[in-house]
Amino acid sequence: MGATVCEAVAADPDLDLVAAVDPIRVGAVAGGAVSVADRQAVADAGADVVVDFTIAEAARDNLIWLAAQNIHAVVGTTGFTDGDLERFEAAFASAGRACIIAPNFAISAVLMMRFAEMAAPYFDTAEVIELHHDAKIDAPSGTARLTVEKMAAASGEWAPDPTEHEMLPGVRGGEGPEGIRVHSVRMRGMVAHHEVILGAEGQTLTIRQDSTDRFSFMPGVLAAIKAASGRSGLIVGLDALLDI
């Protein structure tokens, strides 16, 4: 994902790619930048915004460091806890810089979450299925979690799960807020896909989005980079920037 972000930034006439950091691929060229191991390179280059697509363990430290360097952060990493978010909010608000965390940068995913939130009050039952490539290590996806949170906030009137016996442990998936079930699929050949199924007497509604290429995330990443200037503190979700 990092190489794709570098290429997208380098191709945008309004942005300049000043550094690339990847300890695993030192020397690799992406968007005209040569990857280095030390994150100090972004500060030395005078970066205004850093995009972090790493893993939660690395990003927890990276983001606090970026706040200390007075650098805005755009984050596609998932797996953060509520405690992590509180720390990021405090650090970036104090620095007067923005930390924009989006579980999904695809515009289709942002719209899917908004549509599910709008539909929630009109249905009695709902379940969410997220499907990702087989290299994704966290489950459920950050997008699925945020989708369920938005649906639960929109309606607390959900029918109880009738299941009394699970013939296979965990077959009903994970239980999210308000009892909304979430199911995770890890499948080779997939990229990122989310499906919300809502049901009421005599009718169902299915809302689905598919990202079949990593470039699908780049318009959202670029929009977040450009929106960071002039903002401060923690911003979660791309919808806050797109007025969706």
Solvent accessible surface area in square Angstrom, and as a share of the most:
residue,aa,sasa,rsa
1,M,55,0.24
2,G,40,0.38
3,A,36,0.28
4,T,18,0.10
5,V,10,0.06
6,C,17,0.10
7,E,76,0.34
8,A,11,0.09
9,V,13,0.07
10,A,49,0.38
11,A,83,0.64
12,D,18,0.09
13,P,133,0.84
14,D,109,0.57
15,L,35,0.17
16,D,124,0.64
17,L,46,0.23
18,V,77,0.44
19,A,22,0.17
20,A,10,0.08
21,V,54,0.31
22,D,40,0.21
23,P,95,0.60
24,I,159,0.81
25,R,115,0.42
26,V,89,0.51
27,G,43,0.42
28,A,24,0.19
29,V,100,0.58
30,A,8,0.06
31,G,29,0.28
32,G,69,0.66
33,A,14,0.11
34,V,86,0.49
35,S,5,0.03
36,V,54,0.31
37,A,55,0.43
38,D,88,0.46
39,R,75,0.27
40,Q,72,0.32
41,A,27,0.21
42,V,12,0.07
43,A,27,0.21
44,D,110,0.57
45,A,46,0.36
46,G,55,0.52
47,A,15,0.11
48,D,110,0.57
49,V,33,0.19
50,V,26,0.15
51,V,39,0.22
52,D,7,0.04
53,F,51,0.21
54,T,66,0.39
55,I,88,0.45
56,A,17,0.13
57,E,135,0.61
58,A,40,0.31
59,A,0,0.00
60,R,73,0.27
61,D,79,0.41
62,N,33,0.17
63,L,0,0.00
64,I,53,0.27
65,W,41,0.15
66,L,5,0.03
67,A,4,0.03
68,A,77,0.60
69,Q,68,0.30
70,N,81,0.42
71,I,6,0.03
72,H,17,0.07
73,A,0,0.00
74,V,0,0.00
75,V,0,0.00
76,G,13,0.12
77,T,6,0.03
78,T,27,0.16
79,G,29,0.28
80,F,17,0.07
81,T,73,0.42
82,D,107,0.55
83,G,37,0.36
84,D,10,0.05
85,L,46,0.23
86,E,122,0.55
87,R,114,0.42
88,F,0,0.00
89,E,72,0.32
90,A,63,0.49
91,A,25,0.19
92,F,0,0.00
93,A,51,0.39
94,S,102,0.66
95,A,26,0.20
96,G,34,0.33
97,R,78,0.29
98,A,0,0.00
99,C,0,0.00
100,I,0,0.00
101,I,8,0.04
102,A,0,0.00
103,P,29,0.19
104,N,10,0.05
105,F,3,0.01
106,A,2,0.01
107,I,64,0.32
108,S,50,0.33
109,A,0,0.00
110,V,2,0.01
111,L,64,0.32
112,M,4,0.02
113,M,9,0.04
114,R,83,0.30
115,F,98,0.41
116,A,0,0.00
117,E,45,0.20
118,M,103,0.46
119,A,11,0.09
120,A,0,0.00
121,P,72,0.45
122,Y,168,0.64
123,F,25,0.11
124,D,73,0.38
125,T,65,0.38
126,A,9,0.07
127,E,46,0.21
128,V,1,0.01
129,I,46,0.23
130,E,0,0.00
131,L,22,0.11
132,H,14,0.06
133,H,53,0.24
134,D,65,0.34
135,A,76,0.59
136,K,40,0.17
137,I,147,0.74
138,D,42,0.22
139,A,68,0.53
140,P,44,0.28
141,S,2,0.01
142,G,12,0.11
143,T,2,0.01
144,A,0,0.00
145,R,101,0.37
146,L,25,0.13
147,T,1,0.00
148,V,1,0.01
149,E,80,0.36
150,K,39,0.16
151,M,0,0.00
152,A,14,0.10
153,A,91,0.71
154,A,39,0.30
155,S,14,0.09
156,G,47,0.46
157,E,143,0.64
158,W,35,0.12
159,A,51,0.39
160,P,121,0.76
161,D,51,0.27
162,P,119,0.75
163,T,55,0.32
164,E,147,0.66
165,H,142,0.63
166,E,78,0.35
167,M,170,0.76
168,L,124,0.62
169,P,129,0.81
170,G,51,0.49
171,V,85,0.49
172,R,50,0.18
173,G,24,0.23
174,G,41,0.39
175,E,117,0.53
176,G,20,0.19
177,P,64,0.40
178,E,92,0.41
179,G,32,0.31
180,I,4,0.02
181,R,42,0.15
182,V,13,0.08
183,H,43,0.19
184,S,50,0.32
185,V,43,0.25
186,R,69,0.25
187,M,97,0.43
188,R,202,0.74
189,G,78,0.75
190,M,54,0.24
191,V,34,0.20
192,A,6,0.05
193,H,16,0.07
194,H,1,0.00
195,E,30,0.13
196,V,0,0.00
197,I,62,0.31
198,L,0,0.00
199,G,13,0.13
200,A,24,0.18
201,E,168,0.75
202,G,84,0.81
203,Q,107,0.48
204,T,105,0.61
205,L,70,0.35
206,T,74,0.43
207,I,22,0.11
208,R,108,0.39
209,Q,8,0.03
210,D,66,0.34
211,S,1,0.01
212,T,107,0.62
213,D,73,0.38
214,R,110,0.40
215,F,107,0.45
216,S,43,0.28
217,F,18,0.07
218,M,7,0.03
219,P,79,0.50
220,G,0,0.00
221,V,0,0.00
222,L,31,0.15
223,A,33,0.25
224,A,0,0.00
225,I,17,0.08
226,K,96,0.41
227,A,20,0.15
228,A,0,0.00
229,S,84,0.54
230,G,82,0.79
231,R,97,0.35
232,S,65,0.42
233,G,4,0.04
234,L,38,0.19
235,I,29,0.15
236,V,61,0.35
237,G,1,0.01
238,L,2,0.01
239,D,32,0.17
240,A,66,0.51
241,L,29,0.14
242,L,56,0.28
243,D,140,0.73
244,I,63,0.32
